[in-house]
Amino acid sequence: MIAKRSLSGSSQSPRSPSSSTSEPFLHVTVTDPVKLGNGVQAYISYRVITKTNFPEYQGPEKIVIRRYSDFVWLRDRLCEKYKGIFIPPLPEKSAVEKFRFSAEFIELRRRALDIFVNRIASHPQLQQSEDLRIFLQEDEDTMERARSLEMGIFKKKPADLMQMIKEVQTRVTDVVLGKEKPVEESDPEYEKLKQYIFELEEHLAEAQKQAFRLVKRHRELGQSLSDFGKAVKLLGACEGNSLGKAFSDFGMKAEILSYKLQNEADNVLMNFEEPLKDYVRAVQSIKATMADRANAFRQQCELTETAKLKEINLERLMLARSEKAAEAEIECKELKAESEEATRRFETIVKLMNQEMVRFQEEKTMDMGFTFHEFAKGQAKLANEIADAWRGLLPKLDAYSSSRR
Protein backbone atom coordinates (compact mmCIF):
# COMPACT_ATOMS: atom_id res chain seq x y z
CA MET A 1 0.00 0.00 0.00
CA ILE A 2 1.43 3.40 -0.99
CA ALA A 3 1.69 5.98 1.74
CA LYS A 4 -1.42 8.16 1.68
CA ARG A 5 -0.92 11.90 2.03
CA SER A 6 -3.75 14.15 3.10
CA LEU A 7 -4.16 17.72 1.96
CA SER A 8 -2.86 18.94 5.27
CA GLY A 9 0.55 17.59 4.37
CA SER A 10 0.45 14.74 6.88
CA SER A 11 1.33 11.27 5.76
CA GLN A 12 1.54 7.80 7.10
CA SER A 13 5.09 6.64 7.53
CA PRO A 14 6.12 4.80 4.39
CA ARG A 15 7.73 1.44 4.65
CA SER A 16 11.39 1.55 3.85
CA PRO A 17 12.77 -0.81 1.21
CA SER A 18 14.61 -2.75 3.90
CA SER A 19 11.52 -3.33 6.01
CA SER A 20 9.48 -5.16 3.42
CA THR A 21 9.74 -5.86 -0.27
CA SER A 22 6.52 -7.85 -0.60
CA GLU A 23 4.26 -4.82 -0.80
CA PRO A 24 4.87 -2.22 -3.56
CA PHE A 25 5.39 1.35 -2.38
CA LEU A 26 6.43 4.66 -3.89
CA HIS A 27 6.96 7.57 -1.52
CA VAL A 28 8.35 10.98 -2.43
CA THR A 29 9.58 13.85 -0.27
CA VAL A 30 10.07 17.40 -1.58
CA THR A 31 12.42 19.22 0.76
CA ASP A 32 15.32 21.68 1.17
CA PRO A 33 14.22 24.63 -1.01
CA VAL A 34 17.23 26.72 -2.09
CA LYS A 35 17.23 30.04 -3.95
CA LEU A 36 19.53 30.08 -6.99
CA GLY A 37 20.41 32.91 -9.37
CA ASN A 38 19.73 36.62 -9.08
CA GLY A 39 17.13 39.10 -10.27
CA VAL A 40 14.56 37.91 -12.78
CA GLN A 41 16.63 34.76 -13.37
CA ALA A 42 16.33 33.67 -9.73
CA TYR A 43 14.43 30.51 -8.92
CA ILE A 44 13.98 27.93 -6.16
CA SER A 45 15.36 24.41 -6.44
CA TYR A 46 14.10 21.47 -4.36
CA ARG A 47 15.60 18.19 -3.26
CA VAL A 48 13.23 15.39 -4.33
CA ILE A 49 13.81 12.13 -2.46
CA THR A 50 12.19 8.94 -3.75
CA LYS A 51 11.93 5.72 -1.77
CA THR A 52 10.47 2.73 -3.58
CA ASN A 53 10.71 -0.96 -4.32
CA PHE A 54 9.30 -0.62 -7.86
CA PRO A 55 11.53 -2.80 -10.08
CA GLU A 56 11.68 -0.26 -12.92
CA TYR A 57 13.32 2.31 -10.61
CA GLN A 58 17.09 2.58 -10.22
CA GLY A 59 17.23 1.59 -6.57
CA PRO A 60 15.54 1.82 -3.17
CA GLU A 61 16.39 5.52 -2.81
CA LYS A 62 17.12 8.29 -5.28
CA ILE A 63 17.75 12.01 -4.72
CA VAL A 64 17.42 14.56 -7.54
CA ILE A 65 17.23 18.35 -7.73
CA ARG A 66 14.15 19.84 -9.37
CA ARG A 67 12.74 23.31 -9.96
CA TYR A 68 9.14 24.45 -10.35
CA SER A 69 9.23 24.25 -14.16
CA ASP A 70 10.11 20.53 -13.86
CA PHE A 71 6.90 19.96 -11.89
CA VAL A 72 5.02 21.87 -14.61
CA TRP A 73 6.61 19.61 -17.24
CA LEU A 74 5.42 16.52 -15.38
CA ARG A 75 1.86 17.78 -15.06
CA ASP A 76 1.69 18.85 -18.71
CA ARG A 77 2.85 15.41 -19.81
CA LEU A 78 0.29 13.66 -17.65
CA CYS A 79 -2.52 15.96 -18.83
CA GLU A 80 -1.65 15.10 -22.43
CA LYS A 81 -1.44 11.34 -21.94
CA TYR A 82 -4.10 10.56 -19.34
CA LYS A 83 -7.34 12.06 -20.60
CA GLY A 84 -10.19 11.34 -18.20
CA ILE A 85 -8.01 11.23 -15.08
CA PHE A 86 -8.03 14.16 -12.68
CA ILE A 87 -4.40 15.25 -12.77
CA PRO A 88 -3.44 16.75 -9.38
CA PRO A 89 -3.13 20.55 -9.36
CA LEU A 90 0.05 22.56 -8.95
CA PRO A 91 0.36 25.58 -6.67
CA GLU A 92 0.15 28.81 -8.60
CA LYS A 93 3.08 31.17 -9.08
CA SER A 94 3.21 34.33 -6.99
CA ALA A 95 2.01 37.27 -9.06
CA VAL A 96 3.71 39.74 -6.70
CA GLU A 97 7.49 39.94 -7.05
CA LYS A 98 8.19 40.82 -3.42
CA PHE A 99 6.47 37.62 -2.19
CA ARG A 100 8.24 35.23 -4.60
CA PHE A 101 11.07 34.44 -2.21
CA SER A 102 9.47 35.08 1.16
CA ALA A 103 9.98 32.26 3.67
CA GLU A 104 6.23 31.75 4.02
CA PHE A 105 5.60 31.52 0.26
CA ILE A 106 8.53 29.14 -0.28
CA GLU A 107 7.31 26.81 2.48
CA LEU A 108 3.71 26.88 1.21
CA ARG A 109 4.91 26.00 -2.28
CA ARG A 110 7.21 23.25 -1.02
CA ARG A 111 4.35 21.61 0.87
CA ALA A 112 2.02 21.93 -2.12
CA LEU A 113 4.60 20.40 -4.47
CA ASP A 114 5.13 17.54 -2.01
CA ILE A 115 1.39 16.86 -1.97
CA PHE A 116 1.20 17.16 -5.77
CA VAL A 117 3.86 14.57 -6.52
CA ASN A 118 2.66 12.14 -3.81
CA ARG A 119 -0.86 12.25 -5.19
CA ILE A 120 0.57 11.17 -8.52
CA ALA A 121 2.72 8.51 -6.86
CA SER A 122 -0.32 7.11 -5.02
CA HIS A 123 -2.60 7.03 -8.08
CA PRO A 124 -2.97 3.48 -9.46
CA GLN A 125 -2.53 4.58 -13.08
CA LEU A 126 -0.37 7.69 -12.82
CA GLN A 127 2.23 5.94 -10.68
CA GLN A 128 3.01 3.72 -13.68
CA SER A 129 3.86 6.73 -15.85
CA GLU A 130 7.24 6.74 -17.56
CA ASP A 131 7.25 10.54 -17.23
CA LEU A 132 6.95 10.21 -13.45
CA ARG A 133 9.90 7.81 -13.45
CA ILE A 134 11.95 10.31 -15.50
CA PHE A 135 11.00 13.12 -13.14
CA LEU A 136 11.98 11.13 -10.04
CA GLN A 137 15.10 9.40 -11.38
CA GLU A 138 16.94 11.23 -14.15
CA ASP A 139 19.75 13.71 -13.54
CA GLU A 140 19.27 17.48 -13.93
CA ASP A 141 20.78 17.66 -17.44
CA THR A 142 18.47 14.93 -18.76
CA MET A 143 15.51 16.61 -17.10
CA GLU A 144 16.41 19.96 -18.65
CA ARG A 145 16.65 18.40 -22.13
CA ALA A 146 13.28 16.69 -21.68
CA ARG A 147 11.74 19.96 -20.54
CA SER A 148 13.16 21.92 -23.47
CA LEU A 149 11.72 19.40 -25.94
CA GLU A 150 8.22 19.81 -24.52
CA MET A 151 7.06 23.29 -25.46
CA GLY A 152 3.55 22.25 -26.45
CA ILE A 153 1.79 24.67 -28.72
CA PHE A 154 4.81 26.97 -28.89
CA LYS A 155 6.80 24.32 -30.78
CA LYS A 156 4.73 25.26 -33.81
CA LYS A 157 5.97 27.83 -36.28
CA PRO A 158 4.67 31.38 -35.77
CA ALA A 159 2.65 31.15 -39.00
CA ASP A 160 1.03 27.89 -37.84
CA LEU A 161 0.31 29.41 -34.45
CA MET A 162 -1.35 32.48 -35.97
CA GLN A 163 -3.46 30.23 -38.20
CA MET A 164 -4.63 28.23 -35.18
CA ILE A 165 -5.55 31.43 -33.34
CA LYS A 166 -7.54 32.67 -36.36
CA GLU A 167 -9.40 29.36 -36.61
CA VAL A 168 -10.30 29.48 -32.91
CA GLN A 169 -11.47 33.09 -33.21
CA THR A 170 -13.60 32.21 -36.25
CA ARG A 171 -15.20 29.27 -34.45
CA VAL A 172 -15.94 31.38 -31.36
CA THR A 173 -17.47 34.11 -33.54
CA ASP A 174 -19.67 31.56 -35.32
CA VAL A 175 -20.94 30.23 -32.02
CA VAL A 176 -21.65 33.73 -30.66
CA LEU A 177 -23.53 34.76 -33.82
CA GLY A 178 -25.53 31.55 -33.79
CA LYS A 179 -24.00 30.22 -37.00
CA GLU A 180 -22.73 27.18 -35.15
CA LYS A 181 -24.16 25.64 -32.03
CA PRO A 182 -21.73 23.70 -29.84
CA VAL A 183 -22.49 20.00 -29.65
CA GLU A 184 -22.98 18.96 -26.03
CA GLU A 185 -23.97 15.83 -24.15
CA SER A 186 -27.55 15.52 -23.01
CA ASP A 187 -26.95 13.01 -20.20
CA PRO A 188 -29.04 14.10 -17.16
CA GLU A 189 -26.65 12.44 -14.69
CA TYR A 190 -23.68 14.22 -16.21
CA GLU A 191 -25.56 17.52 -16.04
CA LYS A 192 -26.07 16.93 -12.31
CA LEU A 193 -22.37 16.23 -11.93
CA LYS A 194 -21.41 19.43 -13.74
CA GLN A 195 -23.78 21.44 -11.57
CA TYR A 196 -22.30 19.87 -8.45
CA ILE A 197 -18.72 20.66 -9.54
CA PHE A 198 -19.49 24.32 -10.27
CA GLU A 199 -21.29 24.72 -6.94
CA LEU A 200 -18.49 22.92 -5.09
CA GLU A 201 -15.91 25.25 -6.58
CA GLU A 202 -17.95 28.30 -5.56
CA HIS A 203 -18.44 27.11 -1.98
CA LEU A 204 -14.83 26.01 -1.54
CA ALA A 205 -13.61 29.37 -2.85
CA GLU A 206 -15.86 31.19 -0.39
CA ALA A 207 -14.68 29.01 2.52
CA GLN A 208 -11.07 29.64 1.53
CA LYS A 209 -11.72 33.37 1.35
CA GLN A 210 -13.15 33.38 4.88
CA ALA A 211 -10.24 31.24 6.13
CA PHE A 212 -7.88 33.89 4.72
CA ARG A 213 -9.80 36.56 6.66
CA LEU A 214 -9.51 34.45 9.81
CA VAL A 215 -5.73 34.19 9.40
CA LYS A 216 -5.57 37.94 8.91
CA ARG A 217 -7.72 38.54 12.00
CA HIS A 218 -5.52 36.30 14.18
CA ARG A 219 -2.42 38.16 13.02
CA GLU A 220 -3.96 41.58 13.54
CA LEU A 221 -5.24 40.63 17.00
CA GLY A 222 -1.85 39.15 17.86
CA GLN A 223 -0.08 42.34 16.80
CA SER A 224 -2.59 44.46 18.74
CA LEU A 225 -2.04 42.38 21.88
CA SER A 226 1.71 42.71 21.49
CA ASP A 227 1.50 46.49 21.16
CA PHE A 228 -0.97 46.68 24.05
CA GLY A 229 1.27 44.51 26.26
CA LYS A 230 4.28 46.74 25.65
CA ALA A 231 2.24 49.83 26.44
CA VAL A 232 0.91 48.35 29.72
CA LYS A 233 4.44 47.27 30.77
CA LEU A 234 5.69 50.82 30.21
CA LEU A 235 2.75 52.09 32.25
CA GLY A 236 3.65 49.67 35.03
CA ALA A 237 7.25 50.85 35.02
CA CYS A 238 6.03 54.36 35.85
CA GLU A 239 4.15 53.11 38.93
CA GLY A 240 7.00 51.26 40.62
CA ASN A 241 4.77 49.63 43.29
CA SER A 242 2.41 46.66 43.56
CA LEU A 243 0.21 48.19 40.88
CA GLY A 244 3.28 48.50 38.63
CA LYS A 245 4.04 44.81 39.19
CA ALA A 246 0.45 43.89 38.31
CA PHE A 247 0.65 45.97 35.14
CA SER A 248 3.96 44.36 34.24
CA ASP A 249 2.45 40.87 34.65
CA PHE A 250 -0.57 41.98 32.63
CA GLY A 251 1.66 43.21 29.81
CA MET A 252 3.72 40.02 29.80
CA LYS A 253 0.58 37.90 29.52
CA ALA A 254 -0.62 40.01 26.60
CA GLU A 255 2.70 39.51 24.80
CA ILE A 256 2.62 35.74 25.41
CA LEU A 257 -0.92 35.57 24.05
CA SER A 258 0.20 37.61 21.05
CA TYR A 259 2.80 34.95 20.30
CA LYS A 260 0.19 32.19 20.60
CA LEU A 261 -2.18 34.03 18.25
CA GLN A 262 0.58 34.48 15.67
CA ASN A 263 1.41 30.77 15.91
CA GLU A 264 -2.24 29.82 15.46
CA ALA A 265 -2.47 32.16 12.47
CA ASP A 266 0.42 30.27 10.85
CA ASN A 267 -1.24 26.97 11.73
CA VAL A 268 -4.57 28.03 10.22
CA LEU A 269 -2.80 29.23 7.09
CA MET A 270 -0.81 26.02 6.57
CA ASN A 271 -3.35 23.45 7.71
CA PHE A 272 -6.73 25.04 6.99
CA GLU A 273 -6.64 27.80 4.38
CA GLU A 274 -4.08 26.05 2.14
CA PRO A 275 -5.96 22.71 2.04
CA LEU A 276 -9.12 24.59 1.06
CA LYS A 277 -7.21 26.48 -1.64
CA ASP A 278 -5.73 23.19 -2.83
CA TYR A 279 -9.21 21.73 -3.26
CA VAL A 280 -10.27 24.78 -5.24
CA ARG A 281 -7.38 23.96 -7.59
CA ALA A 282 -8.40 20.29 -7.58
CA VAL A 283 -11.90 21.21 -8.75
CA GLN A 284 -10.36 23.29 -11.52
CA SER A 285 -8.48 20.15 -12.59
CA ILE A 286 -11.80 18.31 -12.73
CA LYS A 287 -13.21 21.09 -14.90
CA ALA A 288 -10.22 20.68 -17.24
CA THR A 289 -11.07 16.98 -17.55
CA MET A 290 -14.69 17.94 -18.25
CA ALA A 291 -13.40 20.15 -21.08
CA ASP A 292 -11.45 17.18 -22.47
CA ARG A 293 -14.62 15.11 -22.30
CA ALA A 294 -16.60 17.80 -24.13
CA ASN A 295 -13.94 18.01 -26.85
CA ALA A 296 -13.90 14.22 -27.24
CA PHE A 297 -17.70 14.15 -27.50
CA ARG A 298 -17.75 16.87 -30.14
CA GLN A 299 -15.03 15.14 -32.13
CA GLN A 300 -16.93 11.87 -31.94
CA CYS A 301 -20.14 13.53 -33.17
CA GLU A 302 -18.38 15.40 -35.98
CA LEU A 303 -16.58 12.30 -37.24
CA THR A 304 -19.74 10.20 -37.03
CA GLU A 305 -21.68 12.77 -39.02
CA THR A 306 -18.89 13.14 -41.58
CA ALA A 307 -18.65 9.35 -41.93
CA LYS A 308 -22.39 9.18 -42.68
CA LEU A 309 -22.07 11.85 -45.34
CA LYS A 310 -19.13 10.00 -46.89
CA GLU A 311 -21.18 6.79 -46.98
CA ILE A 312 -24.04 8.58 -48.73
CA ASN A 313 -21.59 10.02 -51.25
CA LEU A 314 -20.02 6.58 -51.80
CA GLU A 315 -23.43 5.05 -52.52
CA ARG A 316 -24.13 7.80 -55.03
CA LEU A 317 -20.80 7.25 -56.79
CA MET A 318 -21.30 3.48 -56.89
CA LEU A 319 -24.77 3.85 -58.39
CA ALA A 320 -23.31 6.17 -61.00
CA ARG A 321 -20.47 3.67 -61.60
CA SER A 322 -18.05 6.56 -61.14
CA GLU A 323 -14.32 5.94 -61.33
CA LYS A 324 -14.00 7.92 -58.10
CA ALA A 325 -15.91 5.24 -56.18
CA ALA A 326 -12.79 3.22 -55.32
CA GLU A 327 -11.02 6.25 -53.85
CA ALA A 328 -14.16 7.28 -52.00
CA GLU A 329 -14.49 3.77 -50.55
CA ILE A 330 -10.95 3.98 -49.12
CA GLU A 331 -11.69 7.40 -47.61
CA CYS A 332 -14.93 6.05 -46.18
CA LYS A 333 -13.17 3.13 -44.47
CA GLU A 334 -10.45 5.41 -43.05
CA LEU A 335 -13.01 7.87 -41.75
CA LYS A 336 -15.09 5.08 -40.23
CA ALA A 337 -11.98 3.81 -38.42
CA GLU A 338 -11.27 7.34 -37.13
CA SER A 339 -14.88 7.65 -36.00
CA GLU A 340 -14.71 4.36 -34.11
CA GLU A 341 -11.45 5.41 -32.48
CA ALA A 342 -12.99 8.75 -31.45
CA THR A 343 -15.91 6.86 -29.91
CA ARG A 344 -13.51 4.63 -27.96
CA ARG A 345 -11.60 7.70 -26.72
CA PHE A 346 -14.79 9.33 -25.51
CA GLU A 347 -16.04 6.16 -23.81
CA THR A 348 -12.66 5.74 -22.11
CA ILE A 349 -12.78 9.29 -20.76
CA VAL A 350 -16.33 8.73 -19.46
CA LYS A 351 -15.31 5.49 -17.75
CA LEU A 352 -12.20 7.03 -16.17
CA MET A 353 -14.10 10.12 -15.05
CA ASN A 354 -16.69 7.96 -13.27
CA GLN A 355 -13.91 6.11 -11.45
CA GLU A 356 -12.10 9.34 -10.65
CA MET A 357 -15.22 10.95 -9.17
CA VAL A 358 -15.61 8.05 -6.74
CA ARG A 359 -11.96 8.39 -5.77
CA PHE A 360 -12.24 12.19 -5.48
CA GLN A 361 -15.31 12.02 -3.24
CA GLU A 362 -13.71 9.47 -0.93
CA GLU A 363 -10.50 11.50 -0.59
CA LYS A 364 -12.39 14.78 -0.19
CA THR A 365 -14.52 13.34 2.62
CA MET A 366 -11.45 12.07 4.44
CA ASP A 367 -9.30 15.17 3.84
CA MET A 368 -11.96 17.72 4.66
CA GLY A 369 -13.01 15.80 7.77
CA PHE A 370 -9.40 15.75 8.99
CA THR A 371 -8.80 19.40 8.07
CA PHE A 372 -11.87 20.72 9.89
CA HIS A 373 -11.23 18.46 12.89
CA GLU A 374 -7.69 19.81 13.27
CA PHE A 375 -8.94 23.37 12.81
CA ALA A 376 -11.55 22.98 15.56
CA LYS A 377 -8.99 21.33 17.84
CA GLY A 378 -6.55 24.20 17.29
CA GLN A 379 -9.20 26.83 17.99
CA ALA A 380 -10.33 25.04 21.16
CA LYS A 381 -6.72 24.82 22.39
CA LEU A 382 -6.15 28.51 21.66
CA ALA A 383 -9.37 29.52 23.44
CA ASN A 384 -8.39 27.47 26.52
CA GLU A 385 -4.88 28.97 26.58
CA ILE A 386 -6.30 32.50 26.33
CA ALA A 387 -8.81 31.81 29.10
CA ASP A 388 -6.17 30.21 31.34
CA ALA A 389 -3.77 33.14 30.80
CA TRP A 390 -6.30 35.79 31.80
CA ARG A 391 -7.64 33.62 34.62
CA GLY A 392 -4.13 33.31 36.04
CA LEU A 393 -3.94 37.10 36.43
CA LEU A 394 -7.18 37.42 38.36
CA PRO A 395 -5.83 36.52 41.86
CA LYS A 396 -3.17 39.27 41.64
CA LEU A 397 -5.63 41.81 40.33
CA ASP A 398 -8.25 40.75 42.88
CA ALA A 399 -5.74 41.20 45.70
CA TYR A 400 -4.90 44.69 44.55
CA SER A 401 -8.55 45.62 44.05
CA SER A 402 -9.44 44.36 47.58
CA SER A 403 -6.65 46.40 49.17
CA ARG A 404 -8.06 49.55 47.62
CA ARG A 405 -11.58 49.07 49.01
C-alpha positions in Angstrom: 0.0 0.0 0.0 1.4 3.4 -1.0 1.7 6.0 1.7 -1.4 8.2 1.7 -0.9 11.9 2.0 -3.8 14.1 3.1 -4.2 17.7 2.0 -2.9 18.9 5.3 0.5 17.6 4.4 0.5 14.7 6.9 1.3 11.3 5.8 1.5 7.8 7.1 5.1 6.6 7.5 6.1 4.8 4.4 7.7 1.4 4.6 11.4 1.5 3.9 12.8 -0.8 1.2 14.6 -2.7 3.9 11.5 -3.3 6.0 9.5 -5.2 3.4 9.7 -5.9 -0.3 6.5 -7.8 -0.6 4.3 -4.8 -0.8 4.9 -2.2 -3.6 5.4 1.4 -2.4 6.4 4.7 -3.9 7.0 7.6 -1.5 8.4 11.0 -2.4 9.6 13.9 -0.3 10.1 17.4 -1.6 12.4 19.2 0.8 15.3 21.7 1.2 14.2 24.6 -1.0 17.2 26.7 -2.1 17.2 30.0 -3.9 19.5 30.1 -7.0 20.4 32.9 -9.4 19.7 36.6 -9.1 17.1 39.1 -10.3 14.6 37.9 -12.8 16.6 34.8 -13.4 16.3 33.7 -9.7 14.4 30.5 -8.9 14.0 27.9 -6.2 15.4 24.4 -6.4 14.1 21.5 -4.4 15.6 18.2 -3.3 13.2 15.4 -4.3 13.8 12.1 -2.5 12.2 8.9 -3.8 11.9 5.7 -1.8 10.5 2.7 -3.6 10.7 -1.0 -4.3 9.3 -0.6 -7.9 11.5 -2.8 -10.1 11.7 -0.3 -12.9 13.3 2.3 -10.6 17.1 2.6 -10.2 17.2 1.6 -6.6 15.5 1.8 -3.2 16.4 5.5 -2.8 17.1 8.3 -5.3 17.8 12.0 -4.7 17.4 14.6 -7.5 17.2 18.3 -7.7 14.1 19.8 -9.4 12.7 23.3 -10.0 9.1 24.5 -10.3 9.2 24.3 -14.2 10.1 20.5 -13.9 6.9 20.0 -11.9 5.0 21.9 -14.6 6.6 19.6 -17.2 5.4 16.5 -15.4 1.9 17.8 -15.1 1.7 18.9 -18.7 2.8 15.4 -19.8 0.3 13.7 -17.7 -2.5 16.0 -18.8 -1.6 15.1 -22.4 -1.4 11.3 -21.9 -4.1 10.6 -19.3 -7.3 12.1 -20.6 -10.2 11.3 -18.2 -8.0 11.2 -15.1 -8.0 14.2 -12.7 -4.4 15.3 -12.8 -3.4 16.7 -9.4 -3.1 20.6 -9.4 0.0 22.6 -9.0 0.4 25.6 -6.7 0.2 28.8 -8.6 3.1 31.2 -9.1 3.2 34.3 -7.0 2.0 37.3 -9.1 3.7 39.7 -6.7 7.5 39.9 -7.1 8.2 40.8 -3.4 6.5 37.6 -2.2 8.2 35.2 -4.6 11.1 34.4 -2.2 9.5 35.1 1.2 10.0 32.3 3.7 6.2 31.7 4.0 5.6 31.5 0.3 8.5 29.1 -0.3 7.3 26.8 2.5 3.7 26.9 1.2 4.9 26.0 -2.3 7.2 23.2 -1.0 4.3 21.6 0.9 2.0 21.9 -2.1 4.6 20.4 -4.5 5.1 17.5 -2.0 1.4 16.9 -2.0 1.2 17.2 -5.8 3.9 14.6 -6.5 2.7 12.1 -3.8 -0.9 12.3 -5.2 0.6 11.2 -8.5 2.7 8.5 -6.9 -0.3 7.1 -5.0 -2.6 7.0 -8.1 -3.0 3.5 -9.5 -2.5 4.6 -13.1 -0.4 7.7 -12.8 2.2 5.9 -10.7 3.0 3.7 -13.7 3.9 6.7 -15.8 7.2 6.7 -17.6 7.2 10.5 -17.2 6.9 10.2 -13.4 9.9 7.8 -13.5 12.0 10.3 -15.5 11.0 13.1 -13.1 12.0 11.1 -10.0 15.1 9.4 -11.4 16.9 11.2 -14.1 19.8 13.7 -13.5 19.3 17.5 -13.9 20.8 17.7 -17.4 18.5 14.9 -18.8 15.5 16.6 -17.1 16.4 20.0 -18.7 16.7 18.4 -22.1 13.3 16.7 -21.7 11.7 20.0 -20.5 13.2 21.9 -23.5 11.7 19.4 -25.9 8.2 19.8 -24.5 7.1 23.3 -25.5 3.5 22.3 -26.4 1.8 24.7 -28.7 4.8 27.0 -28.9 6.8 24.3 -30.8 4.7 25.3 -33.8 6.0 27.8 -36.3 4.7 31.4 -35.8 2.6 31.1 -39.0 1.0 27.9 -37.8 0.3 29.4 -34.4 -1.4 32.5 -36.0 -3.5 30.2 -38.2 -4.6 28.2 -35.2 -5.6 31.4 -33.3 -7.5 32.7 -36.4 -9.4 29.4 -36.6 -10.3 29.5 -32.9 -11.5 33.1 -33.2 -13.6 32.2 -36.3 -15.2 29.3 -34.5 -15.9 31.4 -31.4 -17.5 34.1 -33.5 -19.7 31.6 -35.3 -20.9 30.2 -32.0 -21.6 33.7 -30.7 -23.5 34.8 -33.8 -25.5 31.5 -33.8 -24.0 30.2 -37.0 -22.7 27.2 -35.2 -24.2 25.6 -32.0 -21.7 23.7 -29.8 -22.5 20.0 -29.6 -23.0 19.0 -26.0 -24.0 15.8 -24.1 -27.5 15.5 -23.0 -27.0 13.0 -20.2 -29.0 14.1 -17.2 -26.6 12.4 -14.7 -23.7 14.2 -16.2 -25.6 17.5 -16.0 -26.1 16.9 -12.3 -22.4 16.2 -11.9 -21.4 19.4 -13.7 -23.8 21.4 -11.6 -22.3 19.9 -8.4 -18.7 20.7 -9.5 -19.5 24.3 -10.3 -21.3 24.7 -6.9 -18.5 22.9 -5.1 -15.9 25.3 -6.6 -17.9 28.3 -5.6 -18.4 27.1 -2.0 -14.8 26.0 -1.5 -13.6 29.4 -2.9 -15.9 31.2 -0.4 -14.7 29.0 2.5 -11.1 29.6 1.5 -11.7 33.4 1.4 -13.1 33.4 4.9 -10.2 31.2 6.1 -7.9 33.9 4.7 -9.8 36.6 6.7 -9.5 34.4 9.8 -5.7 34.2 9.4 -5.6 37.9 8.9 -7.7 38.5 12.0 -5.5 36.3 14.2 -2.4 38.2 13.0 -4.0 41.6 13.5 -5.2 40.6 17.0 -1.9 39.2 17.9 -0.1 42.3 16.8 -2.6 44.5 18.7 -2.0 42.4 21.9 1.7 42.7 21.5 1.5 46.5 21.2 -1.0 46.7 24.0 1.3 44.5 26.3 4.3 46.7 25.7 2.2 49.8 26.4 0.9 48.4 29.7 4.4 47.3 30.8 5.7 50.8 30.2 2.8 52.1 32.2 3.6 49.7 35.0 7.2 50.9 35.0 6.0 54.4 35.9 4.1 53.1 38.9 7.0 51.3 40.6 4.8 49.6 43.3 2.4 46.7 43.6 0.2 48.2 40.9 3.3 48.5 38.6 4.0 44.8 39.2 0.5 43.9 38.3 0.7 46.0 35.1 4.0 44.4 34.2 2.4 40.9 34.7 -0.6 42.0 32.6 1.7 43.2 29.8 3.7 40.0 29.8 0.6 37.9 29.5 -0.6 40.0 26.6 2.7 39.5 24.8 2.6 35.7 25.4 -0.9 35.6 24.0 0.2 37.6 21.1 2.8 34.9 20.3 0.2 32.2 20.6 -2.2 34.0 18.2 0.6 34.5 15.7 1.4 30.8 15.9 -2.2 29.8 15.5 -2.5 32.2 12.5 0.4 30.3 10.9 -1.2 27.0 11.7 -4.6 28.0 10.2 -2.8 29.2 7.1 -0.8 26.0 6.6 -3.4 23.4 7.7 -6.7 25.0 7.0 -6.6 27.8 4.4 -4.1 26.0 2.1 -6.0 22.7 2.0 -9.1 24.6 1.1 -7.2 26.5 -1.6 -5.7 23.2 -2.8 -9.2 21.7 -3.3 -10.3 24.8 -5.2 -7.4 24.0 -7.6 -8.4 20.3 -7.6 -11.9 21.2 -8.7 -10.4 23.3 -11.5 -8.5 20.2 -12.6 -11.8 18.3 -12.7 -13.2 21.1 -14.9 -10.2 20.7 -17.2 -11.1 17.0 -17.5 -14.7 17.9 -18.3 -13.4 20.1 -21.1 -11.4 17.2 -22.5 -14.6 15.1 -22.3 -16.6 17.8 -24.1 -13.9 18.0 -26.9 -13.9 14.2 -27.2 -17.7 14.2 -27.5 -17.7 16.9 -30.1 -15.0 15.1 -32.1 -16.9 11.9 -31.9 -20.1 13.5 -33.2 -18.4 15.4 -36.0 -16.6 12.3 -37.2 -19.7 10.2 -37.0 -21.7 12.8 -39.0 -18.9 13.1 -41.6 -18.6 9.4 -41.9 -22.4 9.2 -42.7 -22.1 11.8 -45.3 -19.1 10.0 -46.9 -21.2 6.8 -47.0 -24.0 8.6 -48.7 -21.6 10.0 -51.2 -20.0 6.6 -51.8 -23.4 5.1 -52.5 -24.1 7.8 -55.0 -20.8 7.2 -56.8 -21.3 3.5 -56.9 -24.8 3.9 -58.4 -23.3 6.2 -61.0 -20.5 3.7 -61.6 -18.0 6.6 -61.1 -14.3 5.9 -61.3 -14.0 7.9 -58.1 -15.9 5.2 -56.2 -12.8 3.2 -55.3 -11.0 6.2 -53.9 -14.2 7.3 -52.0 -14.5 3.8 -50.6 -11.0 4.0 -49.1 -11.7 7.4 -47.6 -14.9 6.0 -46.2 -13.2 3.1 -44.5 -10.5 5.4 -43.0 -13.0 7.9 -41.7 -15.1 5.1 -40.2 -12.0 3.8 -38.4 -11.3 7.3 -37.1 -14.9 7.7 -36.0 -14.7 4.4 -34.1 -11.4 5.4 -32.5 -13.0 8.8 -31.4 -15.9 6.9 -29.9 -13.5 4.6 -28.0 -11.6 7.7 -26.7 -14.8 9.3 -25.5 -16.0 6.2 -23.8 -12.7 5.7 -22.1 -12.8 9.3 -20.8 -16.3 8.7 -19.5 -15.3 5.5 -17.8 -12.2 7.0 -16.2 -14.1 10.1 -15.1 -16.7 8.0 -13.3 -13.9 6.1 -11.5 -12.1 9.3 -10.7 -15.2 11.0 -9.2 -15.6 8.1 -6.7 -12.0 8.4 -5.8 -12.2 12.2 -5.5 -15.3 12.0 -3.2 -13.7 9.5 -0.9 -10.5 11.5 -0.6 -12.4 14.8 -0.2 -14.5 13.3 2.6 -11.4 12.1 4.4 -9.3 15.2 3.8 -12.0 17.7 4.7 -13.0 15.8 7.8 -9.4 15.7 9.0 -8.8 19.4 8.1 -11.9 20.7 9.9 -11.2 18.5 12.9 -7.7 19.8 13.3 -8.9 23.4 12.8 -11.6 23.0 15.6 -9.0 21.3 17.8 -6.6 24.2 17.3 -9.2 26.8 18.0 -10.3 25.0 21.2 -6.7 24.8 22.4 -6.1 28.5 21.7 -9.4 29.5 23.4 -8.4 27.5 26.5 -4.9 29.0 26.6 -6.3 32.5 26.3 -8.8 31.8 29.1 -6.2 30.2 31.3 -3.8 33.1 30.8 -6.3 35.8 31.8 -7.6 33.6 34.6 -4.1 33.3 36.0 -3.9 37.1 36.4 -7.2 37.4 38.4 -5.8 36.5 41.9 -3.2 39.3 41.6 -5.6 41.8 40.3 -8.3 40.8 42.9 -5.7 41.2 45.7 -4.9 44.7 44.5 -8.6 45.6 44.1 -9.4 44.4 47.6 -6.6 46.4 49.2 -8.1 49.6 47.6 -11.6 49.1 49.0 
